[in-house]
């Protein structure tokens, strides 16, 4: 029997079930980012207090408003798109917004926080700049930036053009603090899970407003990471129910439930916003891979904070930059000898080394739906068949 017809049949079947993707690179005039400490480039520092000297040491040679030793994923995204790093909207010194703006803030939540800084101290307090406030700041930014452009003068060139808002890339990384807040306020895991649909609805309402009011059409949405692997969670909510990596099973399962609810909401958004290109990014799986096989990526002590003091996870006695008395001596919590060997920076956020590896993973498209990188995030799934397979259309 001639094997050629069978070969052709196999290829035909493969074509019918395999997506065919275009490779168009998008031309984003600006990036507008919303989120928490994973992508804050200076808002919390401007609003409350500057970060200790140890922060930013790896890349910026000093504090740069980031809760890390260096660059964040949003920094790598900006660089990959040929843009400068995003300035925080609340940072009034040396800022330019011609290429976008960053509204994210450390300890921000999606919903209205119950434990609010500065009244409630970290790690139990959260930023008053929750996602709804960040959106209000963005609306205000649009109005004020265009007034500045119309007035002309030296500051006009520092503002985004009116055309930027519809054509920009909108990035989101938020949700983990809502889960942590529930845990810190005595809610059971089941109670937190029951609150997730309303919480995610609040999130998607913001995106719908951006789509309807600003004409935004390109959204890049991170799910939440493996919260049960964070030093501050493992210290404050100790448990013996851990997985092979030493992470809290219950807390990570909660994070995965949040991600499942978010994924369904994103699928619905694609129906509700037909012109939008929405990329759902599985940050959880990307980061969790570091904890499962830390040695593959050159990491040591994966569950310990690089910058901290005391306890099983280098977090219990003092947070990064703070001081505590140890055996009668006042000691300042400083960084580990080599941050590039650690996954977590200060108990809450990641090191530049971890962020760089994760961005490399995201750039492949293997961790997103559809399988985009930031460079082609303007492409969206089409339900129509094209040349025998699903396609991503402009």
N, C-alpha and C positions, 0 to 999 in steps of 0.2 A: 504493500500500500504506500502511495506517495505521501510523504510527511508534510508537504507544502500546504495543502488545504487545512490540515489540522493546525499548523502554525498560524495561518491567516485567521482561523476562527478564534484562537487564543488571543491574538492581537486585537481583534475586533471586540471581543468581550471586555478586554482590559480597557479599551478606549471608552466603552460605554459606562464603566463604573469609576473611571479615574478622572479627577478634575483636570482641566487644562487651564493653565494660568498664564496671563500675559505678564510682561516684565516691565511695564511702564514705570519710570521714576517720576514721582510727583514733584511739583514745584510749589512748595509751601512758602508764602511770603513771611509767615510768622507762626509761632507756637504759643499757645495759651495753656498753661498747666494749672491743675487744681489737685489738691491732695493733702497729705500729712507730712511727717518728718522724712519719709522716704524720698520726697522730691522738693522739700523746702530749701530754697537757695538764699534765705536771709530774712524772711518775714517775721519769724518768731524772735530772731535776734534783734530786729529793729523794734518790735513791739514790746518786748519784755527785757531781755538782757543779752549782751553779747556772749558768744560761746567761749569757753576757756581756751587758752593758748594751744592746747594739744590738738584741738579740732582743726582740720584743714592742713595738717603738717605734711602729709604725703605729697600733695600736688600743689597746694597754694602757699606752702611755706608759712602758714599761719591761718588764723581764723578767717573764714569766708562765708559765714552765715549758714553753713551746712552742718548737720548733725552726723558727721563722719570725719574720717581722717583725710578725705579727699573728695573725688568726684562722685556724683550720684548718677543713677540711670538717666535722669532727665538731662544731665550734662552730656552724657554720651549720645543721647538722641539728638540733641542740638548740634553737636559736632558732626554727626553723621549726615545731617541735613545742610551742612555748611553754614550754620548759624553760630553766633556768639552764645555764651552761656546766658540763660535767662536771668534778668534782674527781678528781685522780689518787688511786687507792687507797693509794699509798705516801706521799702528802703528808699529814702529820699536823697541819699548821697551817691553821686557818681553813677546814676542810673540812666539807661536809655531803653526805650520801649519800641524802637522802630522795627525790631524783629520779634516782638511778642512780649509777654509778661508772665510772671509766676505768682499765683495767688495761694499756693499751698502753704501750710503752716504746721510746724511740729506740733504733735498732740491734737491735731484737728480730727473731728468726727464728721460723719454724714449728718446725723441727727443733732438736735439741740443737746449740748452736753449737760449732764446732771451734776458733775463735779467740775467746777470751773476755776481755772487759774485767774488771778493769783491767790484767791481764797483757799483753794484746795491745793496743797503742795504736790509736786511730782513724787512718785509715779502715779498718784491717784487723781491728780487734777488734769483737766484737758483744756485745750485752747478755746476761747470764746469764738474764734474765727472758724466755725464749722462750715460745711459746704454751702449752706444757704447764704451765709455772710460773704463767703468768697464769691459767690455768684453776684451778690449785690455790689460788691467791689468792682466786679468786672463790668456790670452795667454802667456804673459810675465812671469807670475808666474809659469806656467807649465815648461817653458824652464829653468828658473833660479833655481827653486826648484830641478829639476833633476840634474842639474850641481852640486849643493851643495851635493846631495846624492852620486853622483859619486866620488866626491872629498873625501868623508868620513870625519872623524873627529867628533868633538863634535856637530856640527850643523846638521849633516846628519839626525839624528833621529828627528829633529824638522820639517822635510819636509814630505809632503805626498808622498806615494809611487807611482810609475808610474801606478800601477794597480788601484789606487784609482779613477782616473778620469773617467773611464768607469763605475765603480760600485757605484759611489757616488750618493747622493741625491742632486739635484739642485733645490734650492728654489728661488722664485721671489715674490717681493711685491713692485710694482712700477706703476705709472700712475696718481696718484692724483695731483701731481705737474704740470703735463702737462695741466690738466684741469684748475687748478688755474692760471697758467701762461696765458692761453687764456683769462680768465676773467680779469686779471690785465692789459693786453695789449689792452683792448678795443674791443676784438672780441665779437660778439654776440653769444648767445647760439647756434643758427643755424650754424654759421660759425665754431664754435668749433666742432659741431657734424659732419659737412662735412669733417673735418680734421682727424676724428678718424680712418677711414680705413687705411690711409697711416701710421698713428702713430702706430697702432696695427701691421701692416705689418713689421714695423721696429723692433718691439718687437719679432715677430715670426721668422724673419730672424736671429736674434741672437741665438734663440734656435736651428734653423736648422744648424747653424754653429757649435754649440756645439755638436750636434748629428753627423754631418758629419766629423768634424775635430778631436774631442776628444773622440768620441764614447759614449757620454753621452746618457743615455736611460731613466732615471727616473727624471721627472720634477714635481714640486709641485708649482702651480701657483695661487697666490691670486688675486682676482679681486680687485677693488678699493672700499674703504669704503664710508659711508654716509657723503661726503664732506660738504653737506649743514647743518650738525649739528656741524661743527667745530667752536669754538669761533672766530678764526681769520677771517673766511669767513663771519660769521654773523656780525662781527664788520666792516670789510672793505667793504663788499657788503651788506649793510642793506636792508631789504625787509619786507614788511607786508604780503607777500604771503608765509605763513608758514603752516606746517602741525600740527597735533594734538600734536606732540612732541616739536613744536617750531622750527623745522628745515626748511631751505629754500627749498621749493618745486622745484623751477627751478634748483637749483644747484644739488639737489639729483637726479632729473630726468636726468640731464646731466651725473651724475655718473653712473646711471643705463643704459643709452645708451652706454656709454663706455663699461660697463660690458657685454652688449648684443653683441657688436661687438667683444669683446675679446672672449666670449664663442663660437661664430661661428668660429673664427680663431683657437681656440683650437680643435674644432671638425675637422677642416680641417687638422690641424697638425697631428692628429691621423691617417689620411689617408696618409699624406706625409711622416710620420716617422713610418713605420709599426712595428719596433722593440721597439718603445718607450712606456713607461708607463707614461701617462700624467694625473695628477689630477688637476682639476679646482676647486678652493676653493672659496666658496661664503662668503667672509669676510664681504661684505656689509650687508647681512641679519643677520649675527652673531652679528655685532656691533649695527646695527639698533635696534635689540631686546632690547638692554640695554637702548636706548633712549625712546622706547615705554613704557617699564615697569621698570623704574629705581628702584622703591621701591622693586620690587621682588628680585633684586640683591643687595639690601642694599645701593644704591646710592642716593645721594642728589644733588640738583642743577646740573642736568645733562649737561646743556649747558654752564656752567661756567668753566673756566680754574682753576685748583687748584693753580697753581703758576703764578701770574700775578698781574696787578694793574689797577683798574679803569674800567669805562664803564659797560654796562649791562652784559657783559660776562667775567668780570675780566681780560680784555685784553687791553683795549683801551689806557691807560696812559703809561704803560711800560710792556715789556715782562719779563719773569722770570729771575731774577738776575740783571736786568737793574734798573736804578734809574730815578725818575721823581720828579718834584717839585709839591707838593700838598699843597695848602693853605699856600704857602711861605716856606714850609719845604721839604727838600730833603728826599725822601722816596725810599727805595729799594723794588722792587717787590719780595716778598717771597712766600713760599708755604702756603697752607691752613693748618688748624690744623690737619686734618685727611685725607691724600691722599686716603686712602682705601675707602672713601665715595664718591670719585669723579671718573667720567669716563675719563675726559680729564686732562692732566697734565699741559701743558704750552700754550694751545691754538692751538697747531699743532698736538701733539701726545697724546697717551693714558697713563693712569696710569698703574702701575703694577697690581693693583687690576682688572682693566678692561681686561688687556692682559691675566691674569690668567684664568678668566672666559671664555674668547673667546677661549683660547687654549683647555679648557675642552670641549667646544662645538665642536671644530674641531676634537678632538680625538675620538668623537663618530662616525664620518663619515657621519653625517646627513647633513652637509653643503658642501659636496664635490661631484663631479662627476668624476669618479665613487666614491661610498661611502667608501673611504679609510681614514685611519688615517695615520700620517707620518710613523708609524711602518710598514704599508703594502702598501706603495706608489709604490713599485716596481711591483705591480700587475696591469694588464691592462685589459680593456674591450675586449672581443672577440665577433665578429659578428656571430660566429658559435653557434648553439644550442648544449647544453651539458646536457644530462639527462632531456630534456624537458624544459630547461630554459636558459637564458643568463648566462654566467659564466665569472668570472674574472680569467684569466689564468696568469701563471708566465711569 
